[in-house]
Amino acid sequence: MNAPSKTWKDVNAVYQIYPRSFQDSNGDGVGDLRGVISRLDYLKGGEGALGVDAIWFSPLFPSPMADFGYDVSNYCDIDPLFGTLDDFKELLAGAHARGIKVMIDFVPNHTSHEHPWFRESKASRDNPKREYYTWADPKPDGSAPNNWLSIFGGSAWEWDETTGQYYLHTFLKEQPDLNWRNPAVRQEMQSILRFWFDMGVDGIRADAVRWVSKDEHYRDDPKNPAFTDAPNADPFASLLHVQSRFGPHLFEYLRELTDVVEQYPDKIMIFEDYPDGVFTSRDQYLGFYGVNPRVSMPFNFEGIGREFSAPSFRHFITEFQGFLDVDQHTPVYCFGNHDQPRLVSRVGERQARLVAVLQTTLPGLPVVYYGDELGMKNGIIRPSEEQDPLNVIKPGLNQGRDPERTPMQWSADEYAGFSTVKPWLPLAGQHEEVNVATLSQKNDSFLALYTWLLDFRARSDVLKHGGYQTLDSSNPHVFSFVRMHGNEQLLVVLNFSNRRRSYAVPPGSHMLISSQQANPAKISRKHVLKLHPYEAVIVGQMHSV
């Protein structure tokens, strides 16, 4: 029997699965779709289930895997490494039966150099697919058309001897950029969305969308005046990428995609972008909210990499909540993903527990990266074990993403229950203690905290649909806010410091949950909450705020 269907507005949490690393079903050391199918009850429906009701898959499309699936050679199939299209249909059915929505990664900016479109485009200048990609003549001296840089290093232009032109690749040279100025390309992209929506996919995560539109005159990017050519400096940061992305038609192109999404009931598109203060401004980022609020939204990645302090988090959350139209906009708070160091490794264990409380109590849609619910840490990857091309191409910059992509830790077995053979990446370590089987037996574990929070969120109209208000605090180390719905109110208090802090609460308040379950804060008779270092709590039944 299928579980009652939910709309995206009712979704409790999204769980990101990196398919290579979630569960191996066939003993090749690589995760696959049948492995995910075998673990669906862990996500929702089984005893002690985590309680997520949407899955986001990193790319599953056929690919030469130069960039692990972000170099797509066929947008309308499943890579044999992960299974078949029938396997995916079975996964969809199994997920939907449990009330779990399925979102897939979509890579609109570029394809693989092995995609049939590019093979044709490269064949000759008069090939019908030539204008599917961005080609340009060299400068009079034979050099690249401009100074645009590839994220993976060096020029963003690759010379093609056969046709005597350069093609553009914002990422690897094996990932040529599509030419979105060509209406035929945009129609192809729209058809791809229809293919997956017709199959039953519930949402699309659109990758690297800032690069879809570029300056049509190929003007140089200006130098970054803040860049210093230090030994560990990334050359990509030497330019301000104001011509090579966020072109004049970006939001127009994205609106065309979301117009397709809107043709299907209860489908969404989440854009990958973020303000970084250098390459994307706050105003540019906020523009994504206006594309088509009914069916689209951007990730909010601002909690990743920013200063871990109460003023810092209070500022960015309050600013965003103040900007959003609660009737139209849905914030998507994401504190970890496949491109960023693990949450615990980034901020610390107690701090990561605080973030778990914060993320699950904010309005909008929380996204949890697989393994973060266990408190998994970055793996230690020896040079001989590296897989990520970023570390291979840019050695010494420590930008490789392998440490946060290590296999899911299911048990204390030799290969953590992920596989029966040596996995494609080594285990992160401490898997004997940090695994689902072990942590599910401990009431104060990371997993217990996440499970409680997600269950509480699922049952709470206040957290799912309630308003938000930042509270003033005389203590600069404490960030607090209130969620309210009807006559019900919840207070969330977060101590961002490494010292005990006090916080006055209204009479009649009581503790619902602490991020430090083994030693939670207490409320004194004088209505003062005594917070431990890096502790976050939810307080209920307030008479006033």
LUMGULO-462976 format. One record per residue (C-alpha): x, y, z; residue number from 1. Coordinates in Angstrom, 3 decimals. Each point is the difference from the previous one (the first is absolute). Example, Ala and Ser with C-alpha at 12.3 -4.5 7.8 and 13.67 -1.06 7.14 Angstrom:
REM residues 2
SITE     east    north       up pase
SITE   12.300   -4.500    7.800    1
SITE    1.370    3.440   -0.660    2
***
This chain:
REM residues 545
SITE     east    north       up pase
SITE    0.000    0.000    0.000    1
SITE    1.332    3.423   -0.909    2
SITE    0.518    2.545    2.751    3
SITE   -2.154    3.147   -0.206    4
SITE    1.584    2.371   -2.469    5
SITE    1.451    3.253    1.280    6
SITE    0.453    3.252   -1.808    7
SITE    3.442    1.580    0.009    8
SITE   -1.297    2.544    2.520    9
SITE   -0.580   -2.883    2.396   10
SITE    3.376   -1.670   -0.508   11
SITE    1.834   -0.377    3.266   12
SITE    3.609   -0.311   -1.190   13
SITE    2.079   -0.828   -3.065   14
SITE    2.789   -2.573    0.235   15
SITE    2.864    0.264   -2.482   16
SITE    1.355   -3.321   -1.241   17
SITE    3.325   -0.190   -1.785   18
SITE   -0.808   -3.222   -1.872   19
SITE    3.568   -1.289   -0.242   20
SITE    0.261   -0.013    3.768   21
SITE   -3.355   -0.983    1.464   22
SITE   -0.363   -3.778   -0.437   23
SITE    1.657   -2.542   -2.286   24
SITE   -2.353   -2.850   -0.952   25
SITE    2.074   -1.947   -2.537   26
SITE    3.441   -0.198    1.606   27
SITE    1.927    2.314   -2.304   28
SITE    0.872    2.495    2.753   29
SITE   -2.212    2.741   -1.461   30
SITE   -3.444    1.010    1.225   31
SITE   -2.967   -0.546   -2.287   32
SITE   -3.765    0.362   -0.321   33
SITE   -0.851   -3.455    1.294   34
SITE    2.086    0.823    3.019   35
SITE   -2.129    3.089    0.601   36
SITE   -3.168   -2.070   -0.436   37
SITE    1.212   -2.336    2.751   38
SITE    0.423    2.973    2.369   39
SITE   -3.259    1.845   -0.601   40
SITE   -1.440   -1.195    3.308   41
SITE    2.881    1.704    1.785   42
SITE   -1.107    3.296   -1.482   43
SITE   -3.701   -0.430    0.714   44
SITE   -2.359   -2.795    0.853   45
SITE    2.155   -2.420    1.943   46
SITE    0.487   -0.329    3.747   47
SITE    2.187    2.835    1.214   48
SITE   -0.116    1.670   -3.420   49
SITE    1.738    3.335   -0.418   50
SITE   -3.180    1.732   -1.100   51
SITE    0.889    1.726   -3.257   52
SITE   -2.596    0.205   -2.718   53
SITE    2.024    1.164   -3.001   54
SITE    3.220   -1.257   -1.595   55
SITE    2.366    2.026   -2.147   56
SITE    2.335   -2.054   -2.163   57
SITE    3.283    1.288   -1.305   58
SITE    0.285   -0.800   -3.750   59
SITE   -1.116   -3.413   -1.178   60
SITE    0.258    0.589   -3.752   61
SITE    2.371   -1.944   -2.287   62
SITE    3.412    1.611    0.198   63
SITE    3.695   -0.684   -0.637   64
SITE    0.365    1.159    3.631   65
SITE    2.701    2.581   -0.628   66
SITE   -1.831    2.003    2.685   67
SITE   -2.023   -2.833    1.498   68
SITE   -3.203    0.487   -1.912   69
SITE    0.033    3.750   -0.491   70
SITE    1.296   -0.742   -3.504   71
SITE   -3.188   -1.384   -1.528   72
SITE    0.064   -2.085   -3.181   73
SITE   -3.759   -0.798    0.000   74
SITE   -2.585    1.970    1.960   75
SITE   -2.751   -2.586   -0.382   76
SITE    1.457   -3.194    1.420   77
SITE    1.772   -1.445    3.050   78
SITE    3.716   -0.738    0.057   79
SITE    0.584   -3.789    0.034   80
SITE    2.244    0.511    3.031   81
SITE   -3.152    0.798    1.987   82
SITE   -2.447   -2.319   -1.743   83
SITE   -2.682    0.337   -2.620   84
SITE   -2.961    2.191   -0.747   85
SITE   -2.206   -2.833    1.272   86
SITE    1.936    0.065    3.283   87
SITE   -0.690    3.712    0.249   88
SITE   -3.698   -0.542   -0.677   89
SITE   -0.069   -2.626    2.758   90
SITE    1.740    2.450    2.345   91
SITE   -2.576    2.668   -0.864   92
SITE   -2.835   -2.402    0.757   93
SITE    1.579   -1.087    3.281   94
SITE    0.640    3.566    1.076   95
SITE   -3.480    1.185   -0.914   96
SITE   -1.541   -2.950    1.834   97
SITE    1.707    1.311    3.138   98
SITE   -1.004    3.606   -0.627   99
SITE    3.497    0.991   -1.101  100
SITE    0.440    2.450   -2.868  101
SITE    2.939   -0.382   -2.381  102
SITE    2.133    2.835   -1.338  103
SITE    2.803   -0.450   -2.536  104
SITE    2.987    2.109   -0.992  105
SITE   -0.234    1.775   -3.343  106
SITE    3.118    1.406   -1.670  107
SITE   -1.092    2.737   -2.435  108
SITE    3.222    1.954   -0.534  109
SITE    2.101   -2.689   -1.667  110
SITE    0.124   -3.570   -1.225  111
SITE    2.709   -2.601   -0.331  112
SITE    2.302    0.262   -3.011  113
SITE   -1.328   -3.482   -0.788  114
SITE   -3.599    1.168   -0.300  115
SITE   -1.286   -0.618   -3.565  116
SITE   -0.807    3.701   -0.276  117
SITE    3.614    0.962    0.546  118
SITE    1.323   -2.715   -2.282  119
SITE   -2.141    1.474   -2.759  120
SITE    0.819    3.576    0.969  121
SITE    3.703   -0.737   -0.207  122
SITE   -0.242   -1.822   -3.338  123
SITE   -0.102    3.132   -2.161  124
SITE   -0.914    3.689    0.098  125
SITE   -3.103   -0.589   -2.104  126
SITE   -1.357   -2.898    2.055  127
SITE   -3.620    0.598    1.136  128
SITE    1.120   -0.453    3.624  129
SITE    2.905    2.439   -0.275  130
SITE   -1.878    2.764    1.768  131
SITE   -1.026   -2.263    2.854  132
SITE    3.308    0.976    1.613  133
SITE    2.019    3.173    0.449  134
SITE    2.657    0.287   -2.709  135
SITE    2.181    3.050   -0.754  136
SITE    2.862    0.989   -2.266  137
SITE    3.454    0.564    1.472  138
SITE    1.525    3.426    0.400  139
SITE    2.281    1.118   -2.856  140
SITE    2.981   -1.510    1.853  141
SITE   -1.777   -3.345    0.253  142
SITE   -0.696    0.234    3.725  143
SITE   -3.319   -0.578    1.758  144
SITE   -2.888    2.401   -0.726  145
SITE    0.181    1.567    3.481  146
SITE    1.378   -0.496    3.514  147
SITE   -2.832   -2.088    1.431  148
SITE    1.190   -2.693    2.377  149
SITE   -1.085   -3.551    0.674  150
SITE   -0.980   -0.849    3.564  151
SITE    2.238   -3.054   -0.312  152
SITE    3.004    2.070   -1.032  153
SITE    1.426    1.775   -3.032  154
SITE   -1.866    1.587   -2.874  155
SITE   -3.688   -0.685   -0.482  156
SITE    0.682   -0.403   -3.738  157
SITE    1.223   -3.159   -1.717  158
SITE    1.429    0.039   -3.530  159
SITE   -1.511   -2.337   -2.572  160
SITE    2.425   -0.734   -2.800  161
SITE   -2.628   -1.533   -2.284  162
SITE   -2.217    3.067   -0.318  163
SITE    2.512    2.723    0.884  164
SITE   -1.988    1.505    2.869  165
SITE   -0.044   -0.026    3.782  166
SITE   -2.869   -1.448    2.036  167
SITE   -0.963    1.241    3.456  168
SITE    0.145   -2.181    3.117  169
SITE   -0.641    1.676    3.344  170
SITE    0.890   -3.256    1.705  171
SITE    2.171   -2.833   -1.383  172
SITE    0.949   -0.017   -3.678  173
SITE   -2.068   -3.194   -0.101  174
SITE   -3.041    2.156    0.917  175
SITE   -0.686    2.375   -2.926  176
SITE   -2.464    2.805    0.732  177
SITE   -3.330   -0.050   -1.771  178
SITE   -1.037    3.067   -1.989  179
SITE   -3.214    1.118    1.653  180
SITE   -0.425    2.826   -2.494  181
SITE   -1.074   -2.710   -2.440  182
SITE   -3.774   -0.575    0.345  183
SITE    0.492   -3.631   -1.037  184
SITE    2.170   -0.599    3.079  185
SITE   -2.597    1.501    2.292  186
SITE   -2.689   -2.172   -1.599  187
SITE    2.188   -3.079    0.546  188
SITE    0.357    0.897    3.673  189
SITE   -3.743    0.423    0.350  190
SITE   -0.597   -3.380   -1.630  191
SITE    2.363   -1.634    2.496  192
SITE   -2.029    1.400    2.887  193
SITE   -3.203   -1.344   -1.538  194
SITE    1.575   -3.444   -0.397  195
SITE    0.748   -0.299    3.708  196
SITE   -3.197    1.651    1.217  197
SITE   -2.048   -2.328   -2.200  198
SITE    1.805   -2.918    1.639  199
SITE   -1.009    1.209    3.455  200
SITE    2.982    1.985    1.281  201
SITE   -1.215    2.606    2.485  202
SITE    2.717    2.647   -0.166  203
SITE    3.099    1.232   -1.771  204
SITE    3.152    1.442    1.511  205
SITE    1.602    2.179   -2.689  206
SITE    3.793    0.010    0.222  207
SITE    2.334    2.976   -0.603  208
SITE   -2.724    2.209   -1.439  209
SITE    1.949    3.261    0.384  210
SITE    2.086   -1.009   -3.033  211
SITE   -2.879   -0.664   -2.394  212
SITE    0.033    3.551   -1.368  213
SITE    3.250    1.799   -0.861  214
SITE    1.033    3.268   -1.562  215
SITE   -0.873   -0.285   -3.671  216
SITE    3.016    2.094   -1.068  217
SITE    2.503   -2.184    1.892  218
SITE    1.470    2.956    1.875  219
SITE    2.820   -0.701    2.444  220
SITE   -0.714   -0.529    3.678  221
SITE    1.636    2.775    2.072  222
SITE    2.760   -0.752    2.470  223
SITE   -0.937   -0.548    3.628  224
SITE    1.720    2.813    1.940  225
SITE   -0.190   -2.018    3.228  226
SITE    1.900   -2.949   -1.433  227
SITE    3.462   -0.720    1.329  228
SITE    2.213   -2.414   -1.849  229
SITE    0.892   -2.068    3.061  230
SITE    1.315   -3.582   -0.324  231
SITE   -3.375   -1.482    0.991  232
SITE   -2.146    2.502   -1.922  233
SITE   -2.413   -1.348   -2.594  234
SITE    0.713    1.690   -3.377  235
SITE   -3.723   -0.097   -0.745  236
SITE   -0.449    2.683    2.650  237
SITE    2.335    2.356   -1.880  238
SITE   -2.949    1.216   -2.095  239
SITE   -3.417    1.388    0.762  240
SITE   -2.235   -2.170   -2.159  241
SITE   -2.459    2.679   -1.029  242
SITE   -0.020   -0.758   -3.746  243
SITE    0.310   -3.783    0.047  244
SITE   -3.145   -0.566    2.074  245
SITE   -3.223    1.761    0.995  246
SITE   -0.522    1.118   -3.575  247
SITE   -2.895    2.210   -1.085  248
SITE   -2.409   -2.842   -0.748  249
SITE    0.607   -2.256    3.006  250
SITE   -3.332    0.438    1.745  251
SITE   -1.833   -0.022   -3.335  252
SITE    1.476   -3.435   -0.782  253
SITE   -0.786   -1.312    3.457  254
SITE   -3.552    1.267   -0.249  255
SITE   -0.433   -2.055   -3.164  256
SITE    1.026   -3.086    1.970  257
SITE   -2.317    0.758    2.884  258
SITE   -2.857    0.571   -2.444  259
SITE    0.377   -3.695   -0.827  260
SITE    0.084   -0.918    3.695  261
SITE   -3.217    1.937    0.537  262
SITE   -1.797   -2.134   -2.580  263
SITE    0.166   -2.937    2.409  264
SITE   -1.833   -0.132    3.342  265
SITE    2.172    0.276    3.103  266
SITE    3.426    0.037   -1.667  267
SITE    2.852    2.312    1.005  268
SITE    3.410    1.142   -1.160  269
SITE    2.768    0.977    2.415  270
SITE    2.818    2.137   -1.399  271
SITE    3.580   -0.477    1.108  272
SITE    1.432    3.404    0.732  273
SITE    1.211    2.051    2.929  274
SITE    1.311    3.449    0.852  275
SITE    3.713   -0.155    0.658  276
SITE    0.925    3.656    0.128  277
SITE    2.426   -0.356   -2.907  278
SITE   -1.513   -1.882   -2.919  279
SITE   -3.683    0.417    0.802  280
SITE   -1.511    2.981    1.775  281
SITE   -2.899   -0.163    2.412  282
SITE   -2.274    1.810   -2.481  283
SITE    0.899   -2.417   -2.779  284
SITE   -0.753   -2.956    2.224  285
SITE   -3.300    1.415    1.192  286
SITE   -1.046    0.290   -3.630  287
SITE   -0.539   -3.772   -0.032  288
SITE   -2.917    0.426    2.383  289
SITE   -1.807    2.045   -2.602  290
SITE    0.327   -2.418   -2.928  291
SITE   -3.215   -1.880    0.718  292
SITE   -0.778   -0.198    3.715  293
SITE   -2.853   -2.449   -0.540  294
SITE    2.314   -2.833   -1.045  295
SITE    3.617    1.116    0.448  296
SITE    2.382    1.000    2.735  297
SITE    3.749    0.206    0.617  298
SITE    2.078   -1.784    2.592  299
SITE    1.086    2.077    2.965  300
SITE    3.648   -0.990    0.530  301
SITE    0.924    3.009    2.113  302
SITE    0.387   -2.110    3.109  303
SITE    2.905   -1.820   -1.637  304
SITE    3.381    1.554    0.552  305
SITE   -1.141    3.096    1.853  306
SITE    1.248    1.016    3.437  307
SITE   -1.488   -2.290    2.646  308
SITE   -1.390    2.649    2.323  309
SITE   -3.377    1.171    1.188  310
SITE    0.222    3.459   -1.670  311
SITE    1.023   -1.549   -3.314  312
SITE   -2.818   -2.551   -0.089  313
SITE   -2.554    2.434    1.418  314
SITE    0.836    2.473   -2.758  315
SITE   -0.317   -2.267   -3.000  316
SITE   -3.076   -1.874    1.202  317
SITE   -1.846    3.120    1.106  318
SITE    0.839    1.733   -3.259  319
SITE   -1.285   -2.872   -2.087  320
SITE   -3.139   -0.500    2.006  321
SITE   -0.693    3.711   -0.310  322
SITE    0.427   -0.084   -3.765  323
SITE   -2.228   -2.972   -0.656  324
SITE   -3.677    0.218   -0.781  325
SITE   -1.282   -2.809    2.212  326
SITE   -2.941   -0.643   -2.320  327
SITE    2.258   -0.493   -3.034  328
SITE    3.594   -0.731    0.944  329
SITE    1.380   -3.135    1.592  330
SITE    3.488    0.228    1.479  331
SITE    2.114   -3.119   -0.502  332
SITE    2.588   -0.145    2.773  333
SITE    2.964   -2.233   -0.765  334
SITE    3.018   -0.330    2.328  335
SITE    1.868   -2.768   -1.823  336
SITE    0.247   -1.711   -3.377  337
SITE    2.273   -2.008   -2.290  338
SITE    2.222    2.996   -0.756  339
SITE    0.692    1.144    3.571  340
SITE    1.846   -1.524    2.966  341
SITE   -2.221   -1.955    2.366  342
SITE   -1.875    2.057    2.568  343
SITE    1.724   -1.573    3.024  344
SITE    3.430    0.429   -1.593  345
SITE   -0.760    3.622   -0.831  346
SITE   -1.375    1.247    3.315  347
SITE    0.397   -2.713    2.663  348
SITE   -2.306   -2.640    1.505  349
SITE   -1.911    2.128    2.524  350
SITE   -0.278    2.798   -2.533  351
SITE   -1.388   -2.414   -2.601  352
SITE   -2.681   -1.081    2.471  353
SITE   -0.919    3.661    0.424  354
SITE   -0.297    0.362   -3.778  355
SITE   -2.315   -3.035   -0.114  356
SITE   -2.399    1.736    2.395  357
SITE    0.282    3.268   -1.905  358
SITE   -0.615   -1.538   -3.411  359
SITE   -3.027   -2.022    1.030  360
SITE   -1.701    2.897    1.785  361
SITE    0.382    2.684   -2.668  362
SITE   -2.835    0.638   -2.480  363
SITE    0.320   -1.614   -3.391  364
SITE    1.560   -3.185   -1.253  365
SITE    3.005   -1.509    1.827  366
SITE    2.450   -2.088   -2.073  367
SITE    2.073   -2.633    1.812  368
SITE    3.091   -1.473   -1.650  369
SITE    0.258   -3.777    0.372  370
SITE    2.038   -0.994    3.041  371
SITE   -0.265    3.392    1.696  372
SITE   -2.787   -1.479    2.103  373
SITE    2.638   -2.396    1.403  374
SITE    2.623    2.655    0.646  375
SITE    2.251   -1.450   -2.705  376
SITE    3.315    1.785   -0.458  377
SITE    2.143    0.634   -3.046  378
SITE    1.992   -2.975   -1.110  379
SITE    3.772    0.062   -0.276  380
SITE    0.837   -0.655   -3.642  381
SITE    3.552   -0.913   -0.883  382
SITE    1.352    1.319   -3.326  383
SITE   -0.129   -3.504   -1.486  384
SITE   -3.713   -0.211    0.895  385
SITE   -1.116    3.363   -1.410  386
SITE   -2.811   -0.056   -2.530  387
SITE   -1.092    3.634   -0.273  388
SITE    1.509    1.802   -3.014  389
SITE    0.174    3.251    1.983  390
SITE    2.857   -1.295    2.144  391
SITE    1.684   -1.622   -2.979  392
SITE   -0.145    3.141   -2.152  393
SITE    0.516    2.508    2.821  394
SITE    2.438   -1.734    2.368  395
SITE    0.894    1.727    3.232  396
SITE   -3.188    2.088    0.286  397
SITE   -1.837   -2.595    2.088  398
SITE   -3.164    0.348   -2.058  399
SITE   -0.650   -3.674   -0.574  400
SITE   -3.516   -1.140    0.857  401
SITE    0.756   -3.667    0.671  402
SITE    0.077    0.381    3.837  403
SITE   -3.696    0.918    0.145  404
SITE   -1.058   -2.704   -2.478  405
SITE    1.126   -3.094    1.890  406
SITE   -2.363   -2.995    0.354  407
SITE   -3.009    0.090    2.288  408
SITE    0.679   -1.756    3.284  409
SITE   -2.750   -2.524    0.698  410
SITE    1.711   -2.393    2.402  411
SITE    3.245   -0.881    1.762  412
SITE    0.834   -2.625   -2.648  413
SITE    3.260    0.148   -1.964  414
SITE   -1.440    2.208   -2.727  415
SITE   -2.593    1.671    2.211  416
SITE   -2.896   -1.936   -1.536  417
SITE    0.383    2.075   -3.153  418
SITE    1.535   -2.785   -2.076  419
SITE    1.453   -3.491    0.219  420
SITE    3.184    1.157   -1.755  421
SITE    2.393    2.918    0.285  422
SITE   -1.997    3.161   -0.838  423
SITE    0.858    2.493   -2.725  424
SITE    1.139    2.409    2.748  425
SITE    1.382   -1.014    3.394  426
SITE   -2.258    0.204    3.040  427
SITE    0.145    3.226    1.963  428
SITE    1.183   -1.713    3.168  429
SITE   -1.597   -0.697    3.385  430
SITE   -2.687   -1.955   -1.820  431
SITE    0.040   -2.615    2.754  432
SITE   -1.667    2.585    2.257  433
SITE   -1.514    2.446   -2.491  434
SITE   -2.509   -2.092   -1.928  435
SITE   -3.763   -0.434   -0.236  436
SITE   -0.181   -3.337    1.836  437
SITE    2.011    1.196    3.000  438
SITE   -1.402    3.511    0.287  439
SITE   -3.610   -1.168   -0.314  440
SITE    0.446   -1.732    3.378  441
SITE    1.140    3.183    1.773  442
SITE   -2.549    2.529    1.227  443
SITE    2.485    2.868   -0.004  444
SITE    1.663   -0.603   -3.378  445
SITE    0.140    2.289   -3.013  446
SITE   -2.480   -2.293   -1.719  447
SITE   -2.388    0.100    2.962  448
SITE    0.117    3.809   -0.055  449
SITE   -0.751    0.218   -3.718  450
SITE   -2.739   -2.620    0.245  451
SITE   -1.676    1.856    2.884  452
SITE    0.287    3.365   -1.747  453
SITE   -1.391   -1.232   -3.301  454
SITE   -2.835   -1.862    1.724  455
SITE   -0.854    3.067    2.061  456
SITE    0.142    2.215   -3.082  457
SITE   -2.312   -2.365   -1.894  458
SITE   -2.586    0.182    2.775  459
SITE    0.333    3.742    0.674  460
SITE   -2.187    2.467   -1.875  461
SITE    2.050    2.740    1.630  462
SITE    3.233   -1.130   -1.627  463
SITE   -1.482   -0.910   -3.365  464
SITE   -2.363    2.917   -0.490  465
SITE    0.594    2.505    2.781  466
SITE    1.391    3.516   -0.113  467
SITE    3.495    1.031    0.954  468
SITE    1.363    2.817    2.182  469
SITE    3.585    0.656    1.084  470
SITE    0.208    0.977    3.653  471
SITE    2.273    2.664    1.373  472
SITE    2.623   -1.270    2.342  473
SITE    2.155    1.862    2.445  474
SITE    2.485   -2.851   -0.293  475
SITE    1.985    0.269   -3.245  476
SITE    0.856   -3.697    0.163  477
SITE   -3.600   -1.194   -0.094  478
SITE   -2.280   -0.065   -3.031  479
SITE   -3.681   -0.532    0.703  480
SITE   -3.203    0.059   -1.984  481
SITE   -3.616   -0.914    0.413  482
SITE   -2.300   -2.021   -2.268  483
SITE   -3.716    0.594    0.388  484
SITE   -3.188   -1.481   -1.456  485
SITE   -3.407    0.855    1.398  486
SITE    0.270   -0.089    3.766  487
SITE    3.067   -2.239   -0.004  488
SITE    3.561    1.303    0.282  489
SITE    3.428   -1.564    0.103  490
SITE    3.210    1.683    1.098  491
SITE    3.350   -1.070   -1.462  492
SITE    3.127    1.085    1.889  493
SITE    3.519   -0.648   -1.320  494
SITE    3.217    0.600    1.910  495
SITE    2.750    0.557   -2.572  496
SITE    2.750    0.390    2.588  497
SITE    2.354   -2.378    1.831  498
SITE   -1.227    1.190    3.409  499
SITE   -3.168   -0.465    2.016  500
SITE   -2.586    2.700   -0.660  501
SITE   -3.247    1.034    1.672  502
SITE   -3.236    0.888   -1.771  503
SITE   -3.235    1.194    1.586  504
SITE   -3.135   -1.866   -1.097  505
SITE   -3.673    0.717    0.683  506
SITE   -1.680   -1.605    3.022  507
SITE   -1.562   -3.346   -0.837  508
SITE    2.655   -0.915   -2.554  509
SITE    1.405   -3.497   -0.100  510
SITE    2.739   -1.783   -1.896  511
SITE   -1.024   -2.076   -2.996  512
SITE    3.418   -1.026   -1.312  513
SITE    3.642    0.870    0.428  514
SITE    2.760   -0.581   -2.516  515
SITE    1.978   -1.436    2.905  516
SITE   -2.403   -2.738    1.011  517
SITE    2.305   -1.661    2.516  518
SITE    0.366    3.218    2.023  519
SITE   -2.744    2.436   -0.966  520
SITE   -0.460    3.562    1.190  521
SITE   -2.352    0.676    2.871  522
SITE   -2.459    2.769    0.687  523
SITE    0.417    1.516    3.480  524
SITE   -2.795    1.022    2.307  525
SITE    0.730    3.549   -1.039  526
SITE   -0.837   -0.947   -3.605  527
SITE    3.596    0.104   -1.181  528
SITE    1.264   -2.507   -2.530  529
SITE    3.526   -1.181    0.862  530
SITE    1.601   -0.893   -3.351  531
SITE    3.106   -2.138   -0.378  532
SITE    2.679    0.954   -2.562  533
SITE   -1.321   -0.370   -3.546  534
SITE   -3.379   -1.195    1.212  535
SITE   -3.248    0.540   -1.887  536
SITE   -3.421   -0.549    1.540  537
SITE   -3.651    0.136   -0.948  538
SITE   -2.280    1.391    2.688  539
SITE   -3.762   -0.476   -0.097  540
SITE   -3.244    1.239    1.556  541
SITE    0.943    3.629    0.324  542
SITE   -2.614    2.393    1.325  543
SITE    1.710    3.026   -1.549  544
SITE    3.088    0.948   -1.982  545
***
